[in-house]
Amino acid sequence: MKIILTHEVSGLGAAGEVVDVKDGYARNYLIPRKFAIRWTKGGEKDVEQIRRARKIHEIQTIEQANQVKAQIEGVKVRLAVRSGDAGRLFGSVTPADIASAIKASGGPEVDKRRIELVTPIKTLGAHETSVRLHPEVAAKVSIEVVAA
């Protein structure tokens, strides 16, 4: 199935690209989560708008990405969440929680879709994750999860 990506998808492509994927992947994952739209002749016109919007919001150069990386890595991120007696969380820490904690700690605003969690954070303590700022630049973020 041909689709037009509306957001960057790891391992697939950037916003505004037209890609071929399996039907089930598009129908069950990409389209319901608004990561993509179906390709049509009329939708081809939307590709240019998506690309222009992406250029405005995207970090343009590696130098810019390195500057933002230095800002993110220089911030101490503390996240207060509800937890049980044994140190287990009620739920887990989401990328949206991490993005708001970075902003609240004095760091730059980060898109939650660029935060890469390898495993869900479900315990108190220190954790590390990465933020993909540019295809060649990723910032490591140290997060201290504490009980609220």
Residue frames as qw, qx, qy, qz and C-alpha x, y, z in Angstrom:
[[0.000, 0.890, 0.455, 0.000, 0.00, 0.00, 0.00],
 [0.387, 0.389, -0.023, 0.836, 1.28, 3.46, -0.86],
 [0.352, -0.819, -0.414, 0.187, 1.09, 5.98, 1.98],
 [0.240, 0.717, -0.136, 0.640, 2.24, 9.52, 2.71],
 [0.563, -0.302, -0.543, 0.545, 4.01, 9.91, 6.06],
 [0.139, -0.888, -0.184, -0.399, 2.76, 12.83, 8.14],
 [0.485, -0.808, 0.327, -0.072, 5.33, 12.32, 10.94],
 [0.270, 0.583, -0.766, 0.030, 8.79, 10.83, 11.12],
 [0.953, -0.199, 0.069, -0.218, 8.68, 7.07, 11.66],
 [0.341, -0.638, 0.680, 0.115, 11.86, 5.31, 12.80],
 [0.456, -0.116, 0.850, 0.236, 13.17, 2.94, 10.17],
 [0.477, 0.593, 0.646, 0.057, 10.60, 4.03, 7.58],
 [0.369, 0.468, 0.275, 0.755, 11.10, 7.68, 6.66],
 [0.106, -0.215, -0.280, 0.930, 10.48, 11.33, 7.38],
 [0.324, 0.644, 0.506, -0.474, 7.32, 13.39, 7.12],
 [0.388, 0.714, -0.160, -0.560, 6.25, 14.11, 3.56],
 [0.001, -0.358, 0.869, 0.342, 7.76, 10.98, 2.03],
 [0.846, 0.146, -0.101, -0.502, 5.70, 8.58, -0.06],
 [0.100, -0.400, 0.910, -0.046, 6.53, 4.97, 0.90],
 [0.748, -0.034, -0.534, -0.393, 5.23, 1.47, 0.20],
 [0.245, -0.311, 0.793, -0.463, 4.36, -0.64, 3.26],
 [0.114, -0.209, -0.969, -0.067, 2.39, -3.79, 3.97],
 [0.339, -0.515, -0.448, -0.648, -1.38, -3.25, 4.03],
 [0.648, -0.568, -0.502, 0.079, -1.82, -4.37, 7.64],
 [0.509, -0.215, -0.227, 0.802, 0.98, -2.14, 8.94],
 [0.006, -0.223, -0.186, -0.957, -0.62, 0.88, 7.29],
 [0.486, -0.488, -0.488, -0.536, -4.24, 0.03, 8.23],
 [0.723, -0.519, -0.451, 0.065, -3.62, -1.12, 11.79],
 [0.621, -0.417, -0.185, 0.637, -0.73, 1.05, 12.97],
 [0.332, 0.005, 0.156, 0.930, 0.30, 4.03, 10.84],
 [0.141, -0.466, -0.440, -0.754, -3.06, 5.44, 9.77],
 [0.512, -0.696, -0.496, -0.083, -4.95, 5.09, 13.11],
 [0.579, -0.537, -0.178, 0.586, -2.07, 6.80, 14.97],
 [0.240, 0.960, 0.098, -0.107, -2.03, 9.64, 12.40],
 [0.505, -0.501, 0.471, 0.522, 1.56, 8.85, 11.35],
 [0.155, -0.072, 0.711, 0.682, 0.43, 8.51, 7.73],
 [0.588, 0.442, 0.234, -0.635, -2.41, 9.08, 5.28],
 [0.750, 0.296, 0.569, 0.163, -3.40, 7.03, 2.25],
 [0.201, -0.296, 0.451, 0.818, -1.76, 8.05, -0.99],
 [0.478, 0.689, 0.542, -0.058, -4.08, 9.58, -3.57],
 [0.473, 0.478, 0.258, 0.694, -3.54, 11.86, -6.54],
 [0.183, -0.878, -0.139, -0.420, -5.01, 14.71, -4.50],
 [0.735, -0.657, 0.022, 0.168, -2.89, 13.74, -1.51],
 [0.747, 0.177, 0.094, 0.634, 0.22, 14.15, -3.63],
 [0.106, 0.769, 0.067, 0.628, -0.41, 17.91, -3.46],
 [0.609, -0.777, -0.009, -0.157, -0.36, 17.73, 0.34],
 [0.883, -0.081, -0.075, 0.457, 3.15, 16.29, 0.27],
 [0.401, 0.497, -0.057, 0.767, 4.67, 19.67, -0.56],
 [0.387, -0.748, 0.007, -0.539, 2.79, 21.36, 2.31],
 [0.888, -0.454, -0.049, 0.062, 3.96, 18.67, 4.73],
 [0.773, 0.149, -0.065, 0.613, 7.56, 19.08, 3.56],
 [0.117, 0.658, -0.051, 0.742, 7.41, 22.88, 3.97],
 [0.617, -0.697, 0.009, -0.366, 5.97, 22.55, 7.49],
 [0.931, -0.232, -0.072, 0.271, 8.63, 19.97, 8.37],
 [0.583, 0.393, -0.106, 0.703, 11.44, 22.30, 7.22],
 [0.188, -0.745, 0.061, -0.636, 10.14, 25.07, 9.47],
 [0.742, -0.594, 0.124, -0.285, 9.98, 22.89, 12.60],
 [0.964, 0.022, -0.100, 0.246, 12.94, 20.64, 11.88],
 [0.450, -0.734, 0.319, 0.397, 16.47, 21.18, 13.12],
 [0.630, 0.749, -0.125, -0.161, 18.21, 22.10, 9.89],
 [0.491, 0.649, -0.550, 0.185, 21.91, 21.46, 10.47],
 [0.797, -0.137, -0.508, 0.297, 24.13, 19.24, 12.53],
 [0.245, 0.248, -0.367, 0.862, 25.48, 22.35, 14.30],
 [0.499, -0.379, 0.002, -0.780, 21.97, 23.26, 15.47],
 [0.878, -0.230, -0.388, -0.161, 21.39, 19.67, 16.58],
 [0.651, 0.057, -0.503, 0.566, 24.64, 19.70, 18.55],
 [0.065, -0.340, 0.259, -0.902, 23.64, 22.95, 20.28],
 [0.722, -0.335, -0.110, -0.595, 20.27, 21.48, 21.30],
 [0.855, -0.054, -0.495, 0.144, 22.05, 18.28, 22.37],
 [0.372, 0.207, -0.489, 0.761, 24.33, 20.28, 24.69],
 [0.382, -0.343, 0.139, -0.846, 21.29, 22.04, 26.20],
 [0.856, -0.231, -0.277, -0.370, 19.44, 18.75, 26.78],
 [0.807, 0.001, -0.495, 0.323, 22.43, 16.92, 28.24],
 [0.213, 0.305, -0.409, 0.833, 23.18, 19.87, 30.55],
 [0.543, -0.393, 0.015, -0.742, 19.76, 19.67, 32.22],
 [0.013, -0.057, 0.938, -0.341, 19.06, 17.52, 35.28],
 [0.548, -0.215, -0.435, -0.681, 15.65, 15.97, 34.69],
 [0.104, 0.011, 0.854, -0.510, 13.62, 14.96, 37.74],
 [0.487, -0.212, -0.539, -0.654, 10.25, 13.37, 37.31],
 [0.286, -0.086, 0.719, -0.628, 7.88, 12.94, 40.28],
 [0.567, -0.083, -0.622, -0.533, 5.38, 10.11, 39.81],
 [0.747, -0.356, 0.266, -0.495, 3.04, 8.07, 41.99],
 [0.497, 0.309, -0.810, 0.018, 4.47, 4.76, 43.12],
 [0.840, -0.410, -0.304, -0.185, 3.82, 1.88, 45.46],
 [0.628, -0.731, 0.268, -0.010, 5.76, 0.82, 48.54],
 [0.860, -0.112, 0.359, 0.344, 8.19, -1.42, 46.65],
 [0.187, -0.546, 0.371, 0.727, 9.26, 1.36, 44.28],
 [0.287, 0.296, 0.781, 0.469, 7.09, 0.22, 41.37],
 [0.163, 0.108, -0.083, -0.977, 5.13, 2.89, 39.52],
 [0.495, 0.483, 0.627, -0.359, 1.39, 2.98, 39.00],
 [0.630, 0.765, 0.103, -0.084, 1.67, 2.71, 35.21],
 [0.757, -0.017, 0.181, 0.627, 4.83, 3.80, 33.44],
 [0.096, -0.684, 0.104, 0.715, 6.68, 6.93, 32.36],
 [0.652, 0.619, 0.420, 0.120, 5.70, 7.93, 28.82],
 [0.521, 0.207, 0.196, 0.805, 7.66, 9.94, 26.25],
 [0.089, -0.787, -0.278, -0.544, 5.17, 12.80, 26.78],
 [0.635, -0.755, -0.121, 0.110, 6.04, 12.82, 30.51],
 [0.716, -0.201, 0.135, 0.655, 9.74, 12.96, 29.67],
 [0.316, 0.514, 0.294, 0.741, 9.25, 15.79, 27.15],
 [0.291, -0.857, -0.204, -0.372, 7.33, 17.91, 29.69],
 [0.736, -0.608, -0.026, 0.297, 9.92, 17.16, 32.40],
 [0.626, 0.099, 0.173, 0.754, 12.75, 18.32, 30.11],
 [0.060, 0.682, 0.257, 0.682, 10.86, 21.55, 29.41],
 [0.536, -0.809, -0.179, -0.162, 10.06, 22.06, 33.12],
 [0.785, -0.401, 0.017, 0.471, 13.73, 21.54, 34.03],
 [0.059, -0.842, 0.178, 0.505, 14.76, 24.46, 31.84],
 [0.451, -0.114, 0.716, 0.520, 15.65, 22.52, 28.71],
 [0.247, 0.182, -0.428, -0.850, 14.43, 23.09, 25.17],
 [0.761, 0.186, 0.275, -0.557, 11.04, 21.91, 23.98],
 [0.079, -0.261, 0.923, 0.271, 11.32, 18.36, 22.62],
 [0.705, 0.060, -0.337, -0.621, 8.83, 16.52, 20.43],
 [0.711, -0.283, 0.563, -0.312, 7.63, 13.42, 22.28],
 [0.930, 0.348, 0.057, -0.101, 7.87, 11.36, 19.07],
 [0.489, 0.698, -0.473, 0.223, 11.64, 11.91, 19.01],
 [0.402, -0.554, 0.641, -0.347, 12.17, 10.33, 22.44],
 [0.719, 0.192, -0.647, -0.166, 13.28, 6.72, 22.14],
 [0.607, -0.445, 0.526, -0.396, 12.43, 4.46, 25.08],
 [0.338, 0.288, -0.884, -0.146, 14.01, 1.03, 24.69],
 [0.351, -0.324, -0.870, 0.124, 12.09, -0.44, 27.63],
 [0.329, -0.772, -0.297, -0.455, 9.22, 1.11, 29.60],
 [0.146, 0.330, -0.573, 0.736, 10.22, 2.93, 32.79],
 [0.652, -0.483, -0.460, -0.360, 8.25, 1.29, 35.61],
 [0.720, -0.419, -0.381, 0.400, 10.51, 1.73, 38.67],
 [0.196, -0.977, 0.058, 0.064, 11.90, 4.58, 40.73],
 [0.715, -0.377, 0.310, 0.501, 15.55, 5.55, 40.33],
 [0.029, 0.662, -0.393, -0.637, 17.89, 6.74, 37.60],
 [0.740, 0.395, 0.535, 0.100, 17.12, 5.87, 34.00],
 [0.129, -0.479, 0.418, 0.761, 18.63, 6.86, 30.67],
 [0.611, 0.589, 0.528, -0.014, 16.96, 7.44, 27.32],
 [0.362, -0.129, 0.383, 0.840, 17.85, 9.14, 24.06],
 [0.361, 0.764, 0.277, -0.458, 16.32, 11.91, 21.99],
 [0.593, 0.234, 0.517, 0.571, 16.81, 11.72, 18.21],
 [0.014, 0.744, 0.091, -0.662, 17.40, 15.35, 17.21],
 [0.412, 0.670, -0.420, -0.453, 18.76, 14.80, 13.71],
 [0.958, 0.188, -0.181, -0.115, 19.39, 11.63, 11.70],
 [0.681, 0.368, -0.464, 0.429, 23.04, 11.81, 12.80],
 [0.046, 0.373, -0.512, 0.772, 22.67, 13.33, 16.30],
 [0.643, -0.516, -0.535, -0.182, 21.08, 11.80, 19.40],
 [0.113, -0.597, 0.440, -0.661, 21.16, 13.29, 22.91],
 [0.517, -0.195, -0.803, 0.223, 21.36, 11.09, 26.01],
 [0.381, -0.591, 0.045, -0.710, 18.97, 12.16, 28.76],
 [0.313, -0.030, -0.846, 0.431, 19.42, 11.05, 32.38],
 [0.499, -0.507, -0.243, -0.659, 16.10, 10.93, 34.20],
 [0.083, 0.073, -0.825, 0.555, 15.69, 10.58, 37.93],
 [0.525, -0.432, -0.531, -0.506, 12.27, 9.14, 38.72],
 [0.051, 0.110, -0.687, 0.716, 11.20, 9.97, 42.29],
 [0.150, -0.527, -0.834, 0.068, 8.06, 9.29, 44.32],
 [0.095, -0.542, -0.184, -0.814, 5.53, 12.10, 44.40]]
